[in-house]
Amino acid sequence: MLGGKLIHCQKALEWYTFTLSFTFYHRMSAFHELALYQFIDYMADLREEDMEKFDSFYFDKKCRSLISAAAKLDCQEDNSFSLDKQEAFYYDVFSYPDIFFTDLDFQIIPQIYNRRVLGDTSLEHRMGINIDFYFEIMPMDIQHQYSTNHLTLTGEVSGMLSYIEDRMHSGNLYKLFWENRKPVREDRIQTIMENIMDAYFYNQEIEITREALLGNGQVDFKLYRNKHEDEKILIEIKKANSPSYLKKGYEKQLTEYMLSSKYKNAFYLVACFTDEEYERVLRFIRGHIYTDTVQLYINISILDLRIRKSASAS
């Protein structure tokens, strides 16, 4: 019975053992992370049933050569372990998760989701987990509750911005932001964005408030869903033509709005009409990731409104 199980799994696990020779991190979807982890766990149980038979059947000449080479390199870097002990580490399938994964967040997603349903999102914020990334491994009945594949409002807004970016590059949406070959004013950008959001979030129970009063000023948009703190988003839009104006909007204006309203998430959308403005904002993003715990949750995004060349003109 053991031999039959191993025949089905040999080719797949052989490939994973081969990756021991690489030092790159491989980015996988949540589904593939979970599938790989469960597969390794299954194979580890098989080895525990009959270690001698498992090792002799699975670890062929090529596998043994790779393991020997990896163990020798480890001993050269740290001679506190013997060669035999290092080789035993690579033969022990239970150790593979430590090699393949940088974290095992997918194991606690059920607890994170259940706490989110009760209105407690502190754990996912503290651990820096984006629960939307794990949408595909959730039960189908839970997935059906979220038609857009996003559990968070932050994910919904990010999805909308990705859609806008696609329409800018693949369509002609950018034309709405130009009049007589000149960029429109900031209030016109806000009006256009309001209509896009109204259409995009239609019938999704997401409320959009324009020019909401917060503290000592007005934020361009306030979005909210339900009564959870993480389901409230501030959106501020700025044109990139003035570096000082751009910096003030981020470091002072939007930060103060978040503090006064106790909102945890915000988007700072910067409208770029020229190549110079676009490069300026890229430099701004590289230099202004965050400077405090509030700005950690401000997502800086570019509204690329540059004029595109038509296919006939290229």
ROZA-913516 format. One record per residue (C-alpha): residue number from 1; x, y, z. Coordinates in nm, 3 decimals, decimal comma, m for minus. Layout:
<sites>
+-------+---------+---------+---------+
| lumba |      c1 |      c2 |      c3 |
+-------+---------+---------+---------+
|   NUM |       X |       Y |       Z |
...
+-------+---------+---------+---------+
</sites>
This chain:
<sites>
+-------+---------+---------+---------+
| lumba |      c1 |      c2 |      c3 |
+-------+---------+---------+---------+
|     1 |   0,000 |   0,000 |   0,000 |
|     2 |   0,282 |   0,239 |   0,087 |
|     3 |   0,456 |   0,176 |  m0,246 |
|     4 |   0,136 |   0,252 |  m0,438 |
|     5 |   0,096 |   0,587 |  m0,260 |
|     6 |   0,454 |   0,680 |  m0,329 |
|     7 |   0,432 |   0,608 |  m0,701 |
|     8 |   0,154 |   0,866 |  m0,737 |
|     9 |   0,345 |   1,127 |  m0,539 |
|    10 |   0,702 |   1,063 |  m0,650 |
|    11 |   0,718 |   1,295 |  m0,952 |
|    12 |   0,561 |   1,589 |  m0,771 |
|    13 |   0,774 |   1,560 |  m0,458 |
|    14 |   1,086 |   1,508 |  m0,670 |
|    15 |   1,032 |   1,852 |  m0,820 |
|    16 |   0,992 |   2,009 |  m0,476 |
|    17 |   1,309 |   1,843 |  m0,350 |
|    18 |   1,491 |   1,979 |  m0,653 |
|    19 |   1,398 |   2,332 |  m0,542 |
|    20 |   1,623 |   2,285 |  m0,240 |
|    21 |   1,910 |   2,387 |  m0,467 |
|    22 |   1,757 |   2,733 |  m0,517 |
|    23 |   1,767 |   3,034 |  m0,287 |
|    24 |   1,476 |   3,222 |  m0,449 |
|    25 |   1,141 |   3,274 |  m0,280 |
|    26 |   0,860 |   3,151 |  m0,505 |
|    27 |   0,538 |   3,350 |  m0,489 |
|    28 |   0,230 |   3,129 |  m0,495 |
|    29 |  m0,141 |   3,185 |  m0,466 |
|    30 |  m0,311 |   3,101 |  m0,136 |
|    31 |  m0,455 |   2,785 |  m0,292 |
|    32 |  m0,112 |   2,661 |  m0,401 |
|    33 |   0,039 |   2,747 |  m0,063 |
|    34 |  m0,227 |   2,542 |   0,112 |
|    35 |  m0,208 |   2,255 |  m0,139 |
|    36 |   0,171 |   2,232 |  m0,109 |
|    37 |   0,156 |   2,240 |   0,270 |
|    38 |  m0,108 |   1,966 |   0,285 |
|    39 |   0,090 |   1,757 |   0,035 |
|    40 |   0,409 |   1,786 |   0,242 |
|    41 |   0,215 |   1,700 |   0,557 |
|    42 |   0,073 |   1,391 |   0,385 |
|    43 |   0,417 |   1,276 |   0,269 |
|    44 |   0,564 |   1,339 |   0,615 |
|    45 |   0,302 |   1,105 |   0,762 |
|    46 |   0,394 |   0,839 |   0,504 |
|    47 |   0,760 |   0,862 |   0,600 |
|    48 |   0,670 |   0,830 |   0,967 |
|    49 |   0,485 |   0,505 |   0,891 |
|    50 |   0,793 |   0,340 |   0,739 |
|    51 |   1,100 |   0,563 |   0,726 |
|    52 |   1,341 |   0,306 |   0,583 |
|    53 |   1,109 |   0,200 |   0,301 |
|    54 |   1,013 |   0,560 |   0,223 |
|    55 |   1,374 |   0,679 |   0,199 |
|    56 |   1,489 |   0,389 |  m0,016 |
|    57 |   1,192 |   0,416 |  m0,252 |
|    58 |   1,169 |   0,792 |  m0,294 |
|    59 |   1,517 |   0,940 |  m0,253 |
|    60 |   1,687 |   0,824 |  m0,573 |
|    61 |   2,047 |   0,892 |  m0,674 |
|    62 |   1,971 |   1,245 |  m0,794 |
|    63 |   1,788 |   1,338 |  m0,472 |
|    64 |   2,067 |   1,200 |  m0,256 |
|    65 |   2,324 |   1,397 |  m0,454 |
|    66 |   2,129 |   1,722 |  m0,407 |
|    67 |   2,087 |   1,660 |  m0,035 |
|    68 |   2,455 |   1,578 |   0,009 |
|    69 |   2,558 |   1,897 |  m0,172 |
|    70 |   2,316 |   2,111 |   0,031 |
|    71 |   2,434 |   1,959 |   0,360 |
|    72 |   2,801 |   2,023 |   0,275 |
|    73 |   2,726 |   2,388 |   0,198 |
|    74 |   2,547 |   2,422 |   0,532 |
|    75 |   2,841 |   2,275 |   0,719 |
|    76 |   3,081 |   2,513 |   0,547 |
|    77 |   2,872 |   2,807 |   0,666 |
|    78 |   2,816 |   2,667 |   1,015 |
|    79 |   3,039 |   2,387 |   1,142 |
|    80 |   2,848 |   2,346 |   1,468 |
|    81 |   2,642 |   2,069 |   1,306 |
|    82 |   2,775 |   1,741 |   1,171 |
|    83 |   2,731 |   1,642 |   0,807 |
|    84 |   2,515 |   1,345 |   0,907 |
|    85 |   2,282 |   1,568 |   1,109 |
|    86 |   2,246 |   1,817 |   0,823 |
|    87 |   2,167 |   1,538 |   0,576 |
|    88 |   1,912 |   1,394 |   0,820 |
|    89 |   1,745 |   1,737 |   0,826 |
|    90 |   1,688 |   1,729 |   0,450 |
|    91 |   1,560 |   1,373 |   0,461 |
|    92 |   1,308 |   1,469 |   0,729 |
|    93 |   0,996 |   1,574 |   0,532 |
|    94 |   0,853 |   1,739 |   0,845 |
|    95 |   1,123 |   2,008 |   0,805 |
|    96 |   1,017 |   2,102 |   0,451 |
|    97 |   0,764 |   2,372 |   0,550 |
|    98 |   1,047 |   2,567 |   0,714 |
|    99 |   1,235 |   2,555 |   0,382 |
|   100 |   0,950 |   2,631 |   0,142 |
|   101 |   0,743 |   2,891 |   0,331 |
|   102 |   0,831 |   3,232 |   0,471 |
|   103 |   0,511 |   3,219 |   0,681 |
|   104 |   0,212 |   2,992 |   0,743 |
|   105 |  m0,058 |   3,259 |   0,767 |
|   106 |  m0,306 |   3,042 |   0,578 |
|   107 |  m0,333 |   2,815 |   0,881 |
|   108 |  m0,505 |   3,080 |   1,093 |
|   109 |  m0,737 |   3,229 |   0,828 |
|   110 |  m1,048 |   3,057 |   0,977 |
|   111 |  m0,981 |   3,225 |   1,313 |
|   112 |  m0,908 |   3,560 |   1,144 |
|   113 |  m1,229 |   3,544 |   0,942 |
|   114 |  m1,443 |   3,441 |   1,240 |
|   115 |  m1,304 |   3,730 |   1,444 |
|   116 |  m1,368 |   3,968 |   1,153 |
|   117 |  m1,735 |   3,859 |   1,143 |
|   118 |  m1,757 |   3,957 |   1,511 |
|   119 |  m1,606 |   4,297 |   1,431 |
|   120 |  m1,256 |   4,227 |   1,564 |
|   121 |  m0,985 |   4,291 |   1,304 |
|   122 |  m0,701 |   4,361 |   1,548 |
|   123 |  m0,520 |   4,030 |   1,484 |
|   124 |  m0,497 |   4,070 |   1,107 |
|   125 |  m0,382 |   4,432 |   1,144 |
|   126 |  m0,123 |   4,336 |   1,404 |
|   127 |   0,011 |   4,054 |   1,187 |
|   128 |  m0,009 |   4,254 |   0,863 |
|   129 |  m0,232 |   3,995 |   0,695 |
|   130 |  m0,435 |   4,086 |   0,387 |
|   131 |  m0,731 |   3,851 |   0,424 |
|   132 |  m0,839 |   3,918 |   0,064 |
|   133 |  m0,532 |   3,722 |  m0,053 |
|   134 |  m0,685 |   3,409 |   0,102 |
|   135 |  m1,031 |   3,447 |  m0,052 |
|   136 |  m0,992 |   3,144 |  m0,281 |
|   137 |  m0,927 |   2,899 |   0,003 |
|   138 |  m1,242 |   2,992 |   0,193 |
|   139 |  m1,552 |   2,769 |   0,185 |
|   140 |  m1,776 |   2,820 |  m0,117 |
|   141 |  m2,072 |   2,942 |   0,090 |
|   142 |  m1,855 |   3,223 |   0,232 |
|   143 |  m1,718 |   3,309 |  m0,113 |
|   144 |  m2,074 |   3,341 |  m0,244 |
|   145 |  m2,141 |   3,614 |   0,012 |
|   146 |  m1,877 |   3,829 |  m0,157 |
|   147 |  m1,944 |   3,850 |  m0,530 |
|   148 |  m1,635 |   4,066 |  m0,601 |
|   149 |  m1,379 |   3,833 |  m0,436 |
|   150 |  m1,298 |   4,097 |  m0,173 |
|   151 |  m1,376 |   4,063 |   0,197 |
|   152 |  m1,247 |   4,410 |   0,283 |
|   153 |  m1,343 |   4,753 |   0,159 |
|   154 |  m0,974 |   4,825 |   0,105 |
|   155 |  m0,969 |   4,534 |  m0,138 |
|   156 |  m1,280 |   4,670 |  m0,311 |
|   157 |  m1,119 |   5,011 |  m0,362 |
|   158 |  m0,796 |   4,851 |  m0,486 |
|   159 |  m1,001 |   4,649 |  m0,733 |
|   160 |  m1,173 |   4,963 |  m0,855 |
|   161 |  m0,839 |   5,140 |  m0,906 |
|   162 |  m0,708 |   4,842 |  m1,102 |
|   163 |  m1,016 |   4,862 |  m1,322 |
|   164 |  m0,965 |   5,236 |  m1,377 |
|   165 |  m0,599 |   5,179 |  m1,464 |
|   166 |  m0,698 |   4,916 |  m1,718 |
|   167 |  m0,953 |   5,150 |  m1,877 |
|   168 |  m0,691 |   5,427 |  m1,892 |
|   169 |  m0,442 |   5,209 |  m2,076 |
|   170 |  m0,670 |   4,982 |  m2,278 |
|   171 |  m0,957 |   5,225 |  m2,338 |
|   172 |  m1,001 |   5,600 |  m2,361 |
|   173 |  m1,116 |   5,684 |  m2,009 |
|   174 |  m0,833 |   5,936 |  m1,976 |
|   175 |  m1,009 |   6,163 |  m2,228 |
|   176 |  m1,265 |   6,259 |  m1,961 |
|   177 |  m0,987 |   6,436 |  m1,771 |
|   178 |  m0,885 |   6,665 |  m2,058 |
|   179 |  m1,057 |   6,968 |  m2,212 |
|   180 |  m0,914 |   7,139 |  m2,518 |
|   181 |  m0,585 |   6,953 |  m2,466 |
|   182 |  m0,559 |   7,092 |  m2,112 |
|   183 |  m0,592 |   6,902 |  m1,782 |
|   184 |  m0,920 |   6,957 |  m1,599 |
|   185 |  m0,932 |   7,118 |  m1,256 |
|   186 |  m0,914 |   6,915 |  m0,937 |
|   187 |  m1,283 |   6,955 |  m0,859 |
|   188 |  m1,366 |   6,812 |  m1,202 |
|   189 |  m1,144 |   6,509 |  m1,129 |
|   190 |  m1,339 |   6,457 |  m0,808 |
|   191 |  m1,673 |   6,475 |  m0,992 |
|   192 |  m1,560 |   6,220 |  m1,251 |
|   193 |  m1,425 |   5,988 |  m0,982 |
|   194 |  m1,750 |   6,017 |  m0,786 |
|   195 |  m1,950 |   5,900 |  m1,088 |
|   196 |  m1,707 |   5,615 |  m1,157 |
|   197 |  m1,735 |   5,498 |  m0,797 |
|   198 |  m2,115 |   5,526 |  m0,800 |
|   199 |  m2,126 |   5,301 |  m1,107 |
|   200 |  m1,858 |   5,059 |  m0,991 |
|   201 |  m2,006 |   5,007 |  m0,644 |
|   202 |  m2,367 |   5,003 |  m0,759 |
|   203 |  m2,581 |   4,769 |  m0,549 |
|   204 |  m2,290 |   4,668 |  m0,324 |
|   205 |  m2,414 |   4,842 |  m0,007 |
|   206 |  m2,117 |   5,078 |  m0,010 |
|   207 |  m2,201 |   5,437 |   0,085 |
|   208 |  m2,003 |   5,718 |  m0,078 |
|   209 |  m1,997 |   6,065 |   0,080 |
|   210 |  m1,848 |   6,357 |  m0,112 |
|   211 |  m1,652 |   6,630 |   0,070 |
|   212 |  m1,715 |   6,489 |   0,416 |
|   213 |  m1,634 |   6,716 |   0,711 |
|   214 |  m1,356 |   6,574 |   0,927 |
|   215 |  m1,178 |   6,769 |   1,198 |
|   216 |  m1,065 |   7,105 |   1,060 |
|   217 |  m1,137 |   7,037 |   0,694 |
|   218 |  m1,301 |   6,827 |   0,428 |
|   219 |  m1,182 |   6,499 |   0,283 |
|   220 |  m1,275 |   6,437 |  m0,081 |
|   221 |  m1,454 |   6,105 |  m0,021 |
|   222 |  m1,560 |   5,887 |   0,267 |
|   223 |  m1,662 |   5,528 |   0,189 |
|   224 |  m1,811 |   5,291 |   0,441 |
|   225 |  m1,984 |   4,955 |   0,468 |
|   226 |  m2,150 |   4,816 |   0,781 |
|   227 |  m2,022 |   4,945 |   1,113 |
|   228 |  m1,674 |   4,796 |   1,127 |
|   229 |  m1,380 |   5,033 |   1,161 |
|   230 |  m1,186 |   4,860 |   0,885 |
|   231 |  m1,488 |   4,896 |   0,657 |
|   232 |  m1,441 |   5,274 |   0,640 |
|   233 |  m1,211 |   5,434 |   0,386 |
|   234 |  m1,100 |   5,793 |   0,325 |
|   235 |  m1,000 |   5,899 |  m0,026 |
|   236 |  m0,812 |   6,220 |  m0,100 |
|   237 |  m0,727 |   6,328 |  m0,455 |
|   238 |  m0,443 |   6,565 |  m0,545 |
|   239 |  m0,291 |   6,684 |  m0,870 |
|   240 |   0,082 |   6,624 |  m0,904 |
|   241 |   0,170 |   6,965 |  m1,052 |
|   242 |   0,286 |   7,112 |  m0,718 |
|   243 |   0,541 |   6,914 |  m0,512 |
|   244 |   0,476 |   7,114 |  m0,193 |
|   245 |   0,098 |   7,077 |  m0,234 |
|   246 |   0,143 |   6,705 |  m0,290 |
|   247 |   0,356 |   6,663 |   0,022 |
|   248 |   0,126 |   6,871 |   0,242 |
|   249 |  m0,181 |   6,672 |   0,137 |
|   250 |  m0,015 |   6,349 |   0,245 |
|   251 |   0,195 |   6,440 |   0,548 |
|   252 |  m0,048 |   6,682 |   0,709 |
|   253 |  m0,397 |   6,696 |   0,559 |
|   254 |  m0,487 |   6,330 |   0,510 |
|   255 |  m0,299 |   6,220 |   0,824 |
|   256 |  m0,496 |   6,469 |   1,035 |
|   257 |  m0,821 |   6,352 |   0,877 |
|   258 |  m0,745 |   5,995 |   0,979 |
|   259 |  m0,655 |   6,096 |   1,334 |
|   260 |  m0,967 |   6,308 |   1,382 |
|   261 |  m1,203 |   6,049 |   1,233 |
|   262 |  m1,024 |   5,739 |   1,373 |
|   263 |  m1,042 |   5,583 |   1,026 |
|   264 |  m0,780 |   5,309 |   0,984 |
|   265 |  m0,741 |   5,309 |   0,606 |
|   266 |  m0,711 |   5,573 |   0,336 |
|   267 |  m0,616 |   5,614 |  m0,028 |
|   268 |  m0,414 |   5,908 |  m0,154 |
|   269 |  m0,479 |   5,933 |  m0,528 |
|   270 |  m0,236 |   6,150 |  m0,722 |
|   271 |  m0,342 |   6,263 |  m1,070 |
|   272 |  m0,058 |   6,279 |  m1,323 |
|   273 |  m0,102 |   6,448 |  m1,663 |
|   274 |   0,259 |   6,455 |  m1,788 |
|   275 |   0,564 |   6,229 |  m1,787 |
|   276 |   0,738 |   6,473 |  m1,552 |
|   277 |   0,451 |   6,455 |  m1,303 |
|   278 |   0,443 |   6,078 |  m1,326 |
|   279 |   0,815 |   6,048 |  m1,246 |
|   280 |   0,774 |   6,301 |  m0,964 |
|   281 |   0,506 |   6,089 |  m0,800 |
|   282 |   0,715 |   5,773 |  m0,835 |
|   283 |   0,993 |   5,951 |  m0,646 |
|   284 |   0,739 |   6,074 |  m0,391 |
|   285 |   0,610 |   5,720 |  m0,330 |
|   286 |   0,963 |   5,583 |  m0,286 |
|   287 |   1,036 |   5,854 |  m0,028 |
|   288 |   0,703 |   5,856 |   0,156 |
|   289 |   0,605 |   5,499 |   0,234 |
|   290 |   0,514 |   5,597 |   0,590 |
|   291 |   0,656 |   5,792 |   0,881 |
|   292 |   0,418 |   5,686 |   1,159 |
|   293 |   0,154 |   5,425 |   1,239 |
|   294 |  m0,122 |   5,630 |   1,075 |
|   295 |   0,056 |   5,674 |   0,743 |
|   296 |   0,126 |   5,299 |   0,742 |
|   297 |  m0,236 |   5,256 |   0,631 |
|   298 |  m0,238 |   5,526 |   0,363 |
|   299 |  m0,224 |   5,369 |   0,018 |
|   300 |  m0,062 |   5,604 |  m0,234 |
|   301 |  m0,188 |   5,535 |  m0,586 |
|   302 |  m0,129 |   5,704 |  m0,921 |
|   303 |  m0,411 |   5,816 |  m1,147 |
|   304 |  m0,223 |   5,802 |  m1,476 |
|   305 |  m0,413 |   6,054 |  m1,688 |
|   306 |  m0,145 |   6,108 |  m1,951 |
|   307 |  m0,265 |   6,130 |  m2,312 |
|   308 |  m0,218 |   5,801 |  m2,498 |
|   309 |  m0,117 |   5,771 |  m2,860 |
|   310 |  m0,388 |   5,617 |  m3,072 |
|   311 |  m0,316 |   5,292 |  m3,257 |
|   312 |  m0,335 |   5,473 |  m3,590 |
|   313 |  m0,079 |   5,730 |  m3,478 |
|   314 |   0,176 |   5,474 |  m3,359 |
+-------+---------+---------+---------+
</sites>
